[in-house]
Amino acid sequence: MKRILAVTGLVLAMAFVAFNQRGPRGGFRGGYSMESLPQANSEIEKKVLSVLDEAQRTGAMYQNVPVTDGRMLRLLTEAVGARNVVEIGTSTGLSGLWLSLALQKTGGKLTTFEYDAGRAATARGHFKKAGVDQIVTVVEGDAHQTIARLKEPIDVLFIDADKEGYVDYLNKLLPLVRPGGLILGHNVGMVNDYDRLVTTNPALETLFYMEGEGLAVTLKKR
């Protein structure tokens, strides 16, 4: 467990150092950019990345996370060895694909909640096309109600849904987040009440990663 915490700290440190080393055109110094898709090192990873690439090139509606944020989701999820990931706000499933890249390595699963039936159907199509549908469960309906069915400890919680609901989601699911687990809030600059909560609760440690659309990366202390 100490190793997982140490890896998490290292990942966060690297992320924030990288942010401070951005070049004048938005990429990283030396020509590297997190806006590019990573290189695949397995056939399943290649398949997932091809679906993400297609969505990026075609400008699919509701690309709920940009590549920059998606890569950080994958990196953090894999770094903590997450086995049980919960996402609030599936949209069309692109963030779920990034999370699945990590879960393919950790042997984990994703449970993702979506209010809109059309988006949920599109997400299921993306998961099937990418070959990760066996590790992803899409739950339709009002997540404020449907998350009550969750009982297992959560390793990573990703919140990217109705902004006015962030605090409610966190209050309901925080007891399930395991000590040493991560809570990732998206578009955090738009949710002042949530930002205030995760920075004033003594049981939480939060840093803000403002590359892309912004993530509040919160560690539940041990």
C-alpha positions in Angstrom: 0.0 0.0 0.0 2.9 2.4 0.7 4.2 1.7 -2.8 0.8 2.7 -4.3 0.7 6.0 -2.3 4.3 6.7 -3.4 3.5 6.1 -7.0 0.5 8.4 -6.8 2.6 11.1 -5.3 5.2 10.7 -8.0 2.6 10.8 -10.8 1.1 14.0 -9.4 4.4 15.6 -9.0 5.3 14.8 -12.6 2.0 16.2 -13.8 2.4 19.5 -12.1 6.1 19.8 -13.1 5.1 19.1 -16.7 2.4 21.8 -16.5 5.0 24.3 -15.5 7.2 23.3 -18.4 4.7 24.1 -21.1 6.0 25.8 -24.2 4.6 29.1 -25.7 2.3 27.3 -28.1 0.5 25.0 -25.6 2.6 21.9 -26.2 5.5 20.8 -24.0 9.1 22.1 -24.5 11.0 19.9 -26.9 8.0 19.4 -29.2 6.1 16.9 -27.1 2.4 17.4 -26.6 -0.2 15.6 -24.4 -2.7 16.5 -27.1 -1.4 13.6 -29.2 -2.6 10.0 -28.8 0.0 7.8 -27.1 1.7 4.9 -28.8 0.0 1.5 -28.5 2.0 -1.4 -27.0 -0.6 -4.1 -27.4 -3.3 -5.1 -29.8 -6.1 -4.3 -27.4 -4.6 -0.9 -26.7 -4.3 -0.3 -30.5 -7.9 -1.1 -30.9 -9.0 1.3 -28.2 -6.8 4.1 -29.5 -8.2 3.6 -33.0 -11.7 4.3 -31.7 -10.5 7.3 -29.9 -8.6 8.5 -33.0 -11.7 8.1 -35.2 -13.8 10.1 -32.7 -11.2 12.8 -32.5 -10.8 13.1 -36.3 -14.6 13.0 -37.1 -15.3 15.6 -34.4 -17.9 13.3 -32.7 -20.4 15.2 -30.5 -20.0 15.1 -26.8 -16.3 14.3 -26.6 -16.5 14.6 -22.9 -12.8 14.8 -22.3 -10.0 16.1 -24.6 -7.0 13.9 -25.2 -4.9 15.7 -22.6 -7.4 14.9 -19.9 -8.0 11.4 -21.1 -4.3 10.6 -20.9 -4.2 11.9 -17.4 -7.2 9.8 -16.4 -5.5 6.7 -17.8 -2.2 7.5 -16.2 -3.6 8.0 -12.7 -5.9 5.0 -12.9 -3.1 2.7 -13.9 -0.7 4.2 -11.4 -2.9 3.3 -8.4 -3.6 -0.2 -9.8 -7.3 0.5 -9.8 -9.6 -2.5 -9.9 -12.9 -0.8 -9.4 -13.5 2.5 -11.2 -16.8 4.5 -11.1 -17.6 7.2 -13.6 -20.5 9.7 -13.2 -21.3 11.0 -16.7 -20.6 8.5 -19.4 -21.5 10.8 -22.3 -20.5 8.9 -25.5 -17.9 6.8 -23.7 -14.7 8.4 -24.7 -13.5 9.0 -21.1 -14.5 5.4 -20.4 -12.2 4.3 -23.2 -9.3 6.1 -21.6 -10.1 4.5 -18.3 -10.4 1.1 -20.0 -6.8 1.4 -21.3 -5.7 1.4 -17.7 -8.2 -1.3 -16.6 -6.9 -3.7 -19.2 -3.6 -3.6 -17.4 -4.9 -3.7 -13.9 -7.5 -6.4 -14.5 -10.2 -4.0 -13.3 -13.7 -2.9 -14.3 -15.6 0.3 -15.0 -19.2 1.1 -13.9 -20.3 4.3 -15.6 -23.6 6.2 -15.2 -25.4 8.1 -17.9 -28.7 10.0 -17.8 -29.3 10.3 -21.5 -30.4 7.0 -23.3 -29.0 8.1 -26.7 -25.6 8.9 -25.3 -25.6 5.6 -23.4 -26.3 3.7 -26.6 -23.5 5.5 -28.4 -21.1 4.7 -25.5 -22.0 1.1 -25.6 -21.2 1.1 -29.3 -17.8 2.6 -28.7 -17.0 0.1 -26.0 -18.0 -2.8 -28.1 -16.1 -1.5 -31.1 -13.0 -1.1 -28.9 -13.3 -4.5 -27.5 -13.7 -3.4 -23.9 -17.5 -4.0 -23.4 -16.8 -7.0 -21.2 -15.2 -4.8 -18.5 -17.6 -1.9 -18.7 -21.2 -1.6 -17.3 -23.3 1.3 -18.4 -26.1 2.3 -16.0 -28.9 4.5 -17.4 -31.0 6.9 -15.4 -30.6 9.6 -12.8 -27.2 8.9 -11.2 -28.3 10.8 -8.1 -30.6 7.8 -7.5 -28.9 4.9 -9.3 -25.5 5.2 -7.6 -27.3 3.9 -4.5 -26.8 0.4 -5.9 -23.0 0.6 -5.5 -21.6 -1.4 -2.6 -18.0 -2.3 -3.4 -15.0 -0.1 -2.4 -14.0 2.3 -5.1 -10.4 2.8 -6.2 -11.0 5.7 -8.6 -14.1 7.9 -8.8 -14.4 10.2 -11.9 -17.1 12.9 -11.8 -18.0 14.6 -15.1 -21.8 15.1 -15.1 -24.2 17.9 -14.1 -22.1 20.5 -12.4 -24.7 21.3 -9.7 -24.7 17.7 -8.7 -21.0 17.3 -8.0 -21.3 17.8 -4.3 -24.1 15.4 -4.0 -22.2 12.7 -5.9 -19.2 13.2 -3.8 -21.1 13.1 -0.5 -22.9 9.9 -1.4 -19.9 8.0 -2.8 -17.0 9.3 -0.6 -17.7 6.6 2.1 -17.1 3.9 -0.6 -13.8 5.4 -1.9 -11.1 3.4 -0.3 -8.3 5.0 1.8 -5.6 5.9 -0.7 -8.2 6.0 -3.5 -8.6 8.9 -6.0 -11.5 11.2 -6.8 -11.2 13.0 -10.1 -13.5 16.0 -10.8 -13.6 17.3 -14.3 -14.2 21.0 -15.4 -13.4 22.0 -11.9 -13.2 25.7 -12.7 -17.0 25.6 -13.1 -17.9 24.1 -9.8 -16.9 26.3 -6.9 -18.9 24.4 -4.2 -17.1 21.2 -5.2 -13.7 22.8 -5.2 -14.3 24.3 -1.8 -15.4 20.9 -0.4 -12.4 18.9 -1.6 -10.0 21.6 -0.4 -11.4 22.1 3.1 -12.2 18.5 4.1 -9.3 17.3 6.3 -9.8 13.8 5.1 -8.9 14.8 1.5 -5.7 16.1 -0.2 -6.4 18.0 -3.5 -4.3 19.4 -6.3 -5.6 21.0 -9.4 -4.3 19.9 -12.8 -5.3 22.7 -15.2 -4.1 21.3 -18.5 -6.9 20.5 -20.9 -10.3 21.3 -19.3 -9.0 20.9 -15.7 -9.1 18.1 -13.2 -9.3 18.3 -9.4 -7.1 15.3 -8.3 -8.1 14.3 -4.8 -6.5 11.7 -2.6 -8.6 10.2 0.2 -6.1 10.1 3.1 -5.4 7.0 5.0 
